[in-house]
C-alpha cells in the first residue's frame, strides 16, 4: 500500500512530465509550422497524407499494446520483469 506522500510525489512527477512534454510539442509545432505548410503545398501525389494516415494507425496500435503500463525504474532491474504479462 502506498503512503500519501508517495502518491503525491508520483502525481507531481507525472504532471511535471506532461507539462514539459506539452511545452515541447507546442514549440516544435511553432517551429515546424511554416515547413509543414510548404511541404503540404508541394505534395502533388498525396504521399504525405498517406504517410500520416499510416503513422496514425501505427501509433494507435502501439498505444493499445502499451496501455496500462507505467514507467518503473526498478522494473528494469527486477528478476521477475519477464513475468509482468501474467499479472
C-alpha positions, 0 to 999 in steps of 0.5 A: 500500500502506498503512503500519501506522500508517495502518491503525491510525489508520483502525481507531481512527477507525472504532471511535471512530465506532461507539462514539459512534454506539452511545452515541447510539442507546442514549440516544435509545432511553432517551429515546424509550422511554416515547413509543414505548410510548404511541404503540404503545398508541394505534395502533388501525389498525396504521399504525405497524407498517406504517410500520416494516415499510416503513422496514425494507425501505427501509433494507435496500435502501439498505444493499445499494446502499451496501455496500462503500463507505467514507467518503473525504474526498478522494473528494469532491474527486477528478476521477475520483469519477464513475468509482468504479462501474467499479472 
